[in-house]
Each structure stands twice: as structure tokens, then as C-alpha cells.
Amino acid sequence: MTLEDLIGRFRVLANDRQEPFFWTNEEIAGWLSDAQAQACIRGRLLREDANPLVCLITLAPGQHTYLLHKAVYELIDVRYVPLTGRPRALCRVTREWLDNEQPDWREDEYEPRYVIQDERSIRVVGKINTGDAIRIECYRLPMKALESDADKPEIHEAHHVHLIQWALKVAFSVVDADAFDPQRSEKAEAEFTRYFGPLPDADLRRETRWDAPHHNMAVLP
């Protein structure tokens, strides 16, 4: 479905088919863009392992922290790609784990074995050489908002119509609007959650940022 199709369907469901409209096309488009982002987080709908703008980070000696692409919200796999040799997996850990297990990790001179994911960045632990890179696989948000009539959501077409429930939820929750209807807003939000799943809280999001290392992992001297 195109954005134009979705807005048209929204107006039918919201009984907003005659001018002057309760809500502008621009407002509805914004809500639908928010809906797609919500759906991607709740349902992990967009998996990325190919786009180099998202998945490839070129490393530089002396720099250990790098911004992730703004669309990345959850890492699935992180690989260290040396200039020569085979790529290998890096273990995602917390600073607390490293402080307990390898107190000198900030001065580690070995090839990278660990990474730390923060909200918007990734911290490489180990010595970086010229030409090294990090390759990631991740769940991501849509690359752009829905703006033009012909724009289509990135998620599968089967999910498109369900995005309207979030737009209805927001539309009927505007307190100072003539169409304010908290019951319809709650019903639409419940339907959106039933289909795409609940929104993970901040604690759960943090828990997905690290892998528990195996207890029998060899510790470098």
C-alpha cells in the first residue's frame, strides 16, 4: 500500500472523509511513519546484513568508539574484519563484565575480541590496525519517513494495513481536538499491540546489547 492508500483507509476508519478534515495528510503521514518504526521495534521486522552504510564500519588506529547508523537499534552479530585474514565473531559484553573479568581491558593490545554497545555507538576492545573494519548484522528502523503519496512502508505489504491502528490511537488521543475519544484510542492501541507485540522497555533493550561469554572462555594473559 502507498501512503496515499493508507491515508485514505485511515479516513474511512476514522470517519474523517469530508472537508474540513479533523486531521491533515501531513499529520497522518507522521503517525504512520511512527507506526512503522514502532512495528519494527516490536516485531523485529527489518533485518539488515547487506547495506554497507548500515553494516560496515571502517576502523582507525587510536579510535575505539564509533557511531552506529541511526537506523540500527539491535545488534544480532558483530564480526571483526582484519585487513588480512578471516573475519571472526566478536563477543558483545558490558563494561561491568570486563571490569570484573579483565580489569586492564582499556589497555588491551591484542586483536579485538569484544565490543560494547551503547545506545548509539559501539566500543571496540583491543588493538586496531589500519584497514581493519567491523561488519554487523542488525535489526533496524526504516531508512526514511513516509512523506510522498507514492511512498510505501519498507515492511512487508501484509503488515501495512495494521499500521493504521497506531495512527488511530494517536488521532483520538489528542485532548484538545473535536474528535477526542480515549476509548477508541485505547482500542486502536490494543489492536496494534495485539498484532505487532508489546513495546520492549529500556531494561529489556539494554539486555539485548550483550552476550554472556562462556565460562570456559580462555582469558588472555
PyMOL commands that set and color helices and strands:
alter all, ss='L'
color gray80, all
select helices_A, chain A and resi 3-13+25-43+52-55+95-101+105-107+157-171+182-196+202-207
alter helices_A, ss='H'
color red, helices_A
select strands_A, chain A and resi 47-48+56-58+65-67+72-81+88-89+91-92+114-117+121-125+133-140
alter strands_A, ss='S'
color yellow, strands_A
deselect
rebuild
show_as cartoon
